[in-house]
Amino acid sequence: MPVSVEPIEKGGSGRKFWRVNVAGRSLILVSYSEERPENRHYVEIGQFLAAVGVRVPRVYFHDEKEGMILMEDAGGNDLWSHRGDSWLERRALYQRTLDQALVLHTKAHTAEGRPHLQQEFDAALYGWEQAYFIEHCLQRHFGLSESEVAEHVDRTRLAEIAAHLAAQPRCLVHRDFQSQNVIVRDGEVCLIDFQGLRPGLAQYDLASLLHDPYVELTAAERGELLAHYLSGLLGAGRHEEAHWMALYDLCAMQRLMQALGAYGKLGHSDGRADFLAHIPAALPRLIEVLERVPGLEKLRALLARLRA
């Protein structure tokens, strides 16, 4: 029986992946450690999501003691792979992706049999993302001193934003909803890397996808996609849209801060210099979002200077 094994290089999630081909059938073998405890819950979360109607790869075998998973190979054709396609083609794929997000954000929250989830998005977690950005992007990557940070970053205003977001009603969110975690197969999409599932705001997932530093979307394209999602979420209640969009901008700020902090940490502390190349793409997105966030004008001006 012919067998081939091919390693898959993927991200920084503390897991290892192999594509195993057995007699013409392709499977994915995953090995994980306790380094990141959320990996242990991938299988039960996947089963829960499938039960509520979210498309995810099927799991055939899981040995929790050994940290091994054997699952369906959904393919290597992710949404990121289509970044060079025409907007007409990409729009259809993004709309299908947003339809899956809508199922997650509306049906999973009320479903029974909820699996083990990661820490909910509370004020402490939002505050951690902000501090992560300050430490690993502003200080570690750009070399700003503590006094320079204090001069340009209004920590009181950031704390107010964290508390405001934490006070909003939550649903279940993917937490890392970006183009490389959406697999495209036969014109449909399925979600992967959902082990970070937790209570949070739907706007955080939307901002993760539409402000994804790995893919270029114009403001007009983002607007089309947001309108598609909101037509399903709010329906006739479009009077809620202004409030929803205000939270969306704050979540976009949070997500981009988290991403910039991650790129700085991975690049400078973890020996993954390739991630530093994403900082020039993420920075202008954060600058753009901060135009609509009152109280952080000094931070926006600082980032504009750093970008230049």
N, C-alpha and C positions, 0 to 999 in steps of 0.2 A: 504494500500500500504506500504510494508516494506521499511524503510528508515534507513540508518546508516551513521554516520558522524565520521571520523577518522582524527585527526590532523596530519599534516605532518611537521616534523622538518626539516627545510632546510636553510642552510647558514646564512648570515647576511645582507640580502638585504632590510630590513625594511618592509617586507611583511609577512603575515601569510597565511598558506595554509591548506585546509581541503580536504580530499577525501570523496565525498558524493556519496553513493550508493542508487539509487532510483529504486526499482523494478528490480534489477539485472543489472542496467546500472550505470556505474561509471563516475562521473564528478569531476572536480577540482574547488573548490571555493577559490578565492583569495581575501584577504582584504589588502588594502595598504593605507598609509597616505601620507601627503605632506612632510614628513621628507626627502624623497628622490624624488625630482620632476620627475626624469626620469621614475618612475614607472607608472606615469599617461599616458605615451605615449606607453606603452607596446602593447595595442590593435591595434593602428594604425600602429605601426611598424610591428606587426605580419601580418596584412592584406597586407601590402606592400611586405613583404618577400614572402608570399604565392603567390602573383601575379607575382613575377619574377621567381618562381619555387623552392624556398627554402622550405623544409618541416618543418612546425611548427604546434603546436596544434591549432585546430579550436576554435574560440571564439563564444559562443552562446549568451552571455549577458554581457553588461558592463554598470554600473552605475557610471559615472565619479564623480558625486557630492558626492556619498556615498563611493567611492573608492572600488567598488566590481566588480569582474569579475567571470563569470562562463564559464568554457571552457572544451574542450575535455580532457579526462584523457589518456595521451599517455603511462601511466604506470610508474612504479618505477624502471624499468630495464635500468639503464643508462650504459654508456660506462665504467665507473668506476667499475660497478658490474662484468665486464668481465676481470678484471685485472689478475685473476688467470687462465684464459683459455690458451690453447695452442697458440703459435704465429700464426699458420696458421689460427685459428679462429679469433683472435684479429686483425690480419692484414686485413682481409676482412672487418671487421667493421670500422677500422680506414680509410681504403680506401674509403668506402662509406661516412664517415664523411668528408674526404677531398674533395670528389666530391661535397658535399653540400657547403663546403667553397668556392670552385672554382666558383660555381654558384653565391654565394654572392659577391665574389670579382670582378667578371667580368660583370654580368648582372645587379645587383642592382645599380651599380655606374651610369649607363647610363639610367636607367628606369625613366619614368615620374611619377609624383605624389609622390615625395619624402616626407616622413613624417618628423615630428619634430625630430631633431637629437641632440645628446649631443655634447659638445665642441669638436671640431676637435683636432686631435693630432698635436699640434703646439709645438714650442720650449718651451713655458711656461708649457704645460702639461707634456712633457718629463722631464723638470726640476723639476716639482712638484713630479713626481715619484721618481726621484733621492733623493730629499730632504726628502721625505716620508720614504725612506729606511734608510737614515742617521739618522733621528730623532727616528724612532720607532724600527729599528732593531739594528743599531750600538750603538746608545746612550741609548735608553730605555731598550732594551733587553740585550745587551752585556755590557752596562755600560761604554762605552768609553766617555772620556771627549772631550770638544771642541778642545783642543790642540792636542789630539791623532788623532781625525778626520782630523784636518788640516794637520798633518804630513803625513797621509797615503792616503788621498783622494784628488786627483787633481781636484778641482772643475772647473778649467778652461778647462781641458780636457773633463769633463762631459758636460759642456756648449757647447763645440764644437760638441760633439756627438749629443746633443739635436738639435742644429741648423742644422746639416747635415741631420738628419732624417726628420726634419720639411721641408727641402727644396725639398724632393722627391715627385713625383706625388702620389696622394692619391686615394684610392678606399674606399668602405664602409667596415667596419670591425665590428665583433661581440663585441669585447673588452674583453670578459671573456670566451674565447673559450677553455674550459677545459672539462675533462671527465665527470664531474657531470652535465654538461649542454648539454649533448648529450644523448637523449633517444633512446633505441633500442627496436623496436617492429616488430615482424614477419620478422626479417632479415634486416629490413631497419632502418634508423636513422632519427630523427627529432631534431631540435635545440630548446632550451628553454633559458630563462633568457637573451634575446637579447635586453632589453630596453636600454642598453648602446651603441647601434649602433651609429657609427660616422665615419667621414672621417679619414682614417689613412692608415697604410701600411699593406698589406696582410701578410707580414712576422711576424707582431706582433701576429696575430691570429695563424699562424703556430707554432710560438715559444710557445704560450700559451698552445697549445695542446701537442706538442712533448716534451716540458720540464715541463710538468705538475707535480708538486711535489706530487700529490696524486697517481701517477701511475709510475711504473718503466718500462722504455724503454731503451734497450741497444743502444749504438751508431750505431750499424749495423741496428737495427730495425728503428731507426729514419732516417737513411740514405735511407732505402727502401721507407719509407713513403714520404720523401721529393722528391725522384725521381718520385714517382707516381704523386704527386701534380705538379711538374715542367713539367712533360711530357704533362699534360693538359694545363698548363699555358703558357709555352714558345714554345711548339711544336718543330718546326725545328730550332727555334732561340736559340739554346743552348749556343751561344756565350755570351748571356746575363747572364748566370748562375753564373759566378764568382761575378759579381756586385750584383746580387740578394742575393747570399749567404753571402756576406759581410754585407749587410743590415740586413739579417736574424740574424746574430750574435749580432749585435747592438740592434735589437729588443728583442732578447732573454735576453740580459743583462737588458734592461729596464723592461721587463715583470717580471723577477725574482726579481729585486729590488722592484717593486711594490708589488709582492706577499709577500716578506719578510717583507716589511713595514706593509702590512695589517695584517700579522700574529702577528707581534709585537704589533700593535695597538689593535687588537681584544683581544689578550691575556692579555695585561697589562692594557689597558685603558677601555675596554668594558666588562671585566669580563668573557671572553670566553677563559679560560686557555687551552681548548682542541686544539685551533689553534696553540699554541706554539709547539706542537708535530710535526708540519710540517716544522719547521725551520731546523732541522737536515737533512731533505730530500732536501729542496730547496737550502741550502747553497753549497753543492758540485756541483750542477748544475751550479750555478753562477760562482764558481771557475773555472769549466771547460770552460765555455763560455769566461771568461776573459783571458784565454790563447790566444785567437784569437783577442783580442781587445788591440791594441798598446796604450801605454800611461797610463795604469792603473795597472802597475806591482806592485806598492806598495800596492794598494787596494787588489789585488789578494793574495799577501803574507800575508797581515793582516787577510784576511778571512780564509786562510789556517791555521793560528795560532789559530784563534777563533774556528775553527772546531775541531782542535786537543785538 
